């Protein structure tokens, strides 16, 4: 019995370390990835997103606007618990839309798991600030999404994106 308790304590310590800033927990994106984003296009995108937020009265309809590296987001429901590391898998439901016309390019409402470190830079930059259970709307400049090449045929080049995301679990 004592051996099982010790084993459970060790396992819990490993899980906590992997999700709360331990050696294997990266919360900050490499500077080289940020440097690779076209600064001139980022400024254009930020203006487009700011204009959209103002025109659609987002601060009054969804809530206070927050920002990480030029990515704007609104937390519509605060979660609790762990925040993901880039090494974690995140389980999410989401809808992705083009900011330009509001058309949906992708959606998963049943829940899907992704390695956070493999997702678009916009998610890598913002998700380590969200706790499990958070619902958020994220406005992602094109350079933090699919850049000048886009993701044809659904996402054109230099497309700014909106994601409505529920972070349902962190593994």
C-alpha positions in Angstrom: 0.0 0.0 0.0 2.8 2.4 0.9 4.5 1.6 -2.4 1.3 2.5 -4.3 1.0 5.8 -2.4 4.6 6.7 -3.1 4.2 5.8 -6.8 1.0 8.0 -7.0 2.9 10.9 -5.4 5.8 10.5 -7.8 3.4 10.3 -10.8 1.5 13.4 -9.6 4.8 15.3 -9.2 5.7 14.4 -12.8 2.4 15.6 -14.1 2.5 18.8 -12.1 6.0 19.6 -13.3 5.1 19.0 -16.9 2.3 21.5 -16.8 3.4 24.1 -14.3 6.8 25.4 -15.4 9.1 22.4 -14.8 12.1 21.6 -17.0 9.9 20.0 -19.7 7.4 22.9 -19.8 7.9 25.5 -22.4 5.5 28.5 -22.2 7.4 30.9 -24.4 7.8 30.6 -28.1 11.4 30.8 -29.5 12.4 34.3 -30.5 13.5 33.0 -34.0 9.8 32.1 -34.7 8.7 35.6 -33.8 11.5 37.2 -35.8 10.4 35.2 -38.9 7.0 37.0 -38.9 7.0 39.8 -41.5 6.9 43.0 -39.3 5.4 45.2 -42.0 2.5 42.8 -42.7 2.0 42.4 -38.9 1.4 46.1 -38.6 -1.1 46.1 -41.5 -2.9 43.1 -39.9 -3.0 44.7 -36.4 -4.7 47.7 -37.9 -7.2 45.6 -39.8 -8.0 43.6 -36.6 -8.2 46.8 -34.5 -10.7 48.3 -37.1 -12.7 45.1 -37.0 -12.9 45.1 -33.2 -14.0 48.7 -33.2 -16.5 48.3 -36.0 -18.1 45.2 -34.3 -18.0 46.7 -30.8 -16.2 43.6 -29.6 -15.2 45.0 -26.2 -18.9 45.8 -25.4 -20.4 42.6 -26.8 -17.8 40.0 -25.8 -15.7 41.6 -23.1 -12.3 43.2 -22.4 -9.7 42.9 -25.1 -6.4 41.4 -24.1 -3.2 41.1 -26.2 -0.2 38.9 -26.6 2.4 39.9 -29.3 -0.2 41.7 -31.4 -2.8 38.9 -31.1 -6.0 40.2 -29.6 -8.3 37.9 -27.6 -11.4 38.0 -25.4 -11.9 35.5 -22.6 -15.6 34.8 -22.6 -15.4 32.2 -19.8 -12.4 31.9 -17.4 -11.3 28.3 -16.8 -9.4 26.9 -13.8 -6.6 24.5 -13.3 -3.5 23.9 -15.4 -2.2 26.0 -18.3 -0.7 24.2 -21.2 2.9 24.0 -22.1 4.0 23.8 -25.8 4.9 20.1 -25.1 1.3 19.4 -24.1 -1.6 18.2 -26.1 -4.6 20.5 -25.9 -8.1 19.2 -26.3 -10.3 21.9 -27.9 -13.6 22.5 -29.6 -13.3 25.4 -32.0 -14.6 27.3 -35.0 -12.2 29.1 -37.3 -13.4 32.0 -39.5 -11.8 34.4 -41.9 -11.8 37.9 -40.5 -12.4 39.4 -44.0 -15.9 37.9 -44.6 -16.7 35.8 -41.5 -16.8 32.6 -43.5 -16.0 29.4 -41.5 -13.0 27.5 -42.8 -12.8 24.9 -40.1 -14.8 23.6 -37.2 -14.7 20.8 -34.6 -17.4 20.9 -32.0 -17.0 17.3 -30.7 -13.4 17.9 -29.3 -10.1 17.2 -30.9 -6.6 16.8 -29.4 -3.6 18.6 -30.9 0.1 18.9 -29.8 0.2 22.6 -29.0 3.8 22.9 -30.3 2.6 21.9 -33.8 -0.2 24.4 -34.0 -0.2 27.9 -35.6 2.0 30.4 -33.8 -1.0 32.4 -32.7 -2.2 29.5 -30.6 1.3 28.7 -29.3 1.6 32.3 -28.1 -1.8 32.6 -26.4 -2.7 29.1 -25.1 0.0 29.1 -22.3 -1.9 32.0 -20.8 -5.3 30.1 -20.7 -6.4 27.6 -18.1 -8.2 24.4 -18.7 -11.9 25.3 -19.2 -11.3 28.7 -20.8 -13.5 29.8 -23.6 -11.9 32.5 -25.8 -12.2 34.4 -29.1 -8.8 34.9 -30.6 -8.0 37.4 -33.5 -4.9 36.1 -35.2 -2.8 38.3 -37.5 -1.9 36.4 -40.7 1.8 36.1 -39.8 0.9 34.2 -36.7 -1.5 32.0 -38.7 -0.7 30.7 -42.3 1.2 33.8 -43.6 1.5 34.9 -47.2 1.0 31.3 -48.5 -2.3 30.7 -46.7 -3.7 27.2 -46.6 -5.4 26.8 -50.0 -8.2 26.5 -50.9 -9.8 27.4 -47.6 -7.5 30.1 -46.3 -6.0 32.7 -48.7 -2.6 34.3 -48.2 -2.2 37.0 -45.5 -5.6 36.1 -44.1 -6.4 37.3 -40.6 -8.4 34.7 -38.6 -10.9 34.5 -35.8 -11.1 31.4 -33.6 -13.8 30.7 -31.0 -12.1 28.1 -28.8 -13.0 26.1 -25.7 -9.9 24.6 -24.1 -11.5 21.5 -22.6 -8.4 19.6 -21.5 -4.6 19.7 -21.2 -2.7 16.4 -21.5 
